[in-house]
């Protein structure tokens, strides 16, 4: 797990967008796993900017979103499909038929979730999965206690998640209690994961994910088992990490390698 600590939230967001944009440029037909919520908004804004100003081409890209609320249709302003259309898809040259979000109004949830998993396999698997992290350490809607081998499925939302979502709905009775979500096991099968977290309220969750034990009570901790994960945080979200200095040294070495500055790493000096 590579941990990158940027000074500000904006720098963390730009670094995240840069990694995604580099993949799109180097693999024009990449499969991206996408996330919703407040965390990736500025990441998507930067990708839209690069599409408009730097000709970043999404025409061959395929996407799969992590989750969707049960009961909300694509036109509902709080649905994740609506979010993705407004924040990204409507502003880039992506084939909308190649964008996949779980259907919160599916008639047979079990069958739909199995089909979603199959669509990911048919697309060749996800090259890069963008993730956020909840304050309780969950990824997607894999609430504390979720199986670390879980697949895309129907999930009951935790009371804390429901409480946080109340501000987005006009009445308590309209807040979704259920969601369709990729499972932890589904996420672990992606080729790489890119997790972004900003703000002091995420510091405890980030520390538990990176430096704590692997546990179903912190589903993000399962990323310790993934073969390629980059965690990007700002100073506040990374404020509780104990090995901050080492993470900075690792990131510096990676950047020197990526820019070909081998002598600075002691390579070729003999």
N, C-alpha and C positions, 0 to 999 in steps of 0.2 A: 504494500500500500504506500503510494507516494503522496506525501502531504505537502501542499504548497500554501504558505501563509502570506497573503498580500496585506499591505498596510490598510487599504480601504475596501469597502464593499464594491465600489465601482471598479477598482483594479481587479478584484476577484471575479467579477462578472465579465469583464473584458477578456481576462485570461481564459475563462471557460468558453466564451464565444470563439476565441481564437483557436482553441483546440478543435472545436467542432467544425469551424470553417476550414481548417487545414485538412481534416478528414474528407470533407466534401470536395475539396480541390484535388486531393490525391486519389480519392476513390469516388468518382462521380456517381456511381450506382450504389453507394453505401446505404445500409439500413440503419436508421437512427431510432433509438428509443427515446421518447420525449416525456417530459413531466409538466405539470401545471402548478398553479399556486403563485404566490407573490415572488418566490425566489427566482424563477427563470425569466421573468418579464423583461428585464433589461438585457438578458442574454439574447432573447429573441429579437429585441429591438436592434441590437448590434448586428445580428445575422441579416435582418432586413436591410439595414444600412449598407452592409457589404454587398448584398445582392444588387441594390440600386446604384451604388457608387463604385463598386469594384467587380461587378459582373459575376458575383458568386452564383453558380448555376445549380439549381435544385431540380432540374427537369427530369433527372433519372433517379432521384432519391425516393426511397420508401420509408415511411415512418410508422411506428407503433407507440401509442400512448400507454402509460402505466395503468390508468384506472378511469372510472366513471361512476357517478352517482346513479343508484337505482331509482327509476321513476322519472328521470329528467330526459326529455327529448333533446335532439340536436339544436333546436331553436330556443331552448330555455337559456336565459342569460347567465345562469349559474352552472350550466353543464360544461363539462371539460371539452366537449366537441366545439361548443360555441367559443370558449376561451381560445382554443387553438386556431380557429378560423380568424378571430379578431386579432390575436397577437402575432400570428405567423403566417398561416397558410394563405390568407387572402392577399398577402403582400409580397409573395415570392412566386417564382414560376414552377411550382410543384404541381404534379398531376394529382388532383384531389382524390382520384380513385386509388392512388397509392398511399393515402393517409388513413391510418386505422386507429379508431378509438373504440373501446368496448361500448356496446349498445345497452344503455341503462334501461331500455324499454323492451328488451328481448323477451319473448314469450317463454322460452325454455332456457334458463340461465346456465344450467349444467352443460347443455349441448352447445350453447353459444361460447362458453369459456373454452370448451374443447376445440371448437372451430378456431378460436382466436389463437390458441397454442399452435394449431396446425398451420395457420396462415404465417406465423412467424417462421416455422420450419420450412414452409414452401418458399419463403422469401430468402432462405439461406441463413437464417439466424440474424440476430441484432449485432451490428458491428460496434456500436457505442451506445450505452444507455445513460442518459442524463438523469440524475437523481437529486432530490432534496432530502432533508431529514426533519422529522417532527421533533418537537421539544422533548418528547418521551422516547426518542431514538428510533421511531419507526420509519421504514421506507415504503413508498407507494402507500397502500392502505393495509399493510401488514402490521396490524396493531400489536402491542406487547402480548406475548404468548402465542403468536402465530408460529406455525411449524416452519422450520428453516428449510424444509424440503417441499414446501407448498407450491402449487401450480396456480394458474389463473382460475379464480373462483369467486363466489359470492361471499362477502365478508360483512359482519356486523361491526359498525363503527364504535370505537370506545367513547365513553361519556365525555372525555376531555376533547376529543376531536369534534364531537357534536356541539359542545359548548363553544369552541372556537369558531365554528361555522355559523353560529346563530346570527352574527352581524351581517351575513350575506343574504339573509332571507327575511321577509317581512313579518313572519310569525313563527313561533317555536314549532308549531305543528307542521310547518312546511320544510323544516330542516331534514334532509335525508338521514335515515338511520342505517342504510345498507349501501354497499358499493360493490362494483366488480373491480377486481384488482389482479394484476400480475402477482404471482407468488414469489416468495424469496427464492425458491428453487429455479423459477423461470429467470429471474434477474441474474442469478449466479451462472447461468448458461450463456449469457452474453459474452462477446469477445472482450469487451472492456467496459468499465463503468467510470463515470465522471460525476462526482458528487460535489455540489456547491452548497455552502452554508455561510450565512452572514448574520451578524448581530450577537450581542452578549447573551440573549435568551437561548441561543443554540449551543453555548459553550459546554454545558454539562453533557448534552447528547453527543457532541463531537468527541469529547474526551472518552466517553464510554464506548463509542464506536471504534475509535482508533486504538486506545490503550487499555480498554477493559477486556474482560473475558467474553468469549463468544457465547451468547445466550439468546434464547427466544424472547426474553423480556426486553432486549434491545435488538430489534431485528436488523438494524443497520450493522451491528457487529459481525453479522455473517459475511460481510464484505471482506473481512480479514482472510476468508477462505478463497476469495476470488483471485484468479491469476494476474489480473491487470486492473488496478483501481487507482484513479487519481482523485484525491480529495483537495478541493480548493476552498479556503476559508479566508475571511478577513481577520485582522488582529483581535477583534472582539470575540468572534466565534472560536478562534483558536487560543483564547486566553487561558484556558485551563489545561492545555496540553503540557505534559511534563518534559517531553523531549523536543521542544521547539528548536533548540540550537542544532540538533542533529538533522531535523527535517530541513532546515535552511541550508545546511551543508550538502545534503543530498540533492536538493533542488539546484543549487549552484553547480554541482558536478554535472547534472543532467543538462543544464543550459550550456555549459562549456562543451559537452559532447555534441549536442545538437547544432552548435554553431562552428564545430570543427576546431575548437581551440584546445588541441590535444596537448600541446606543450605545457599549458597551464595545469594540466593534470599529471604531468610527469611522464607523458607518453612521447617517445622519440627523442628524449633528451640525452640518452646514453650514447 
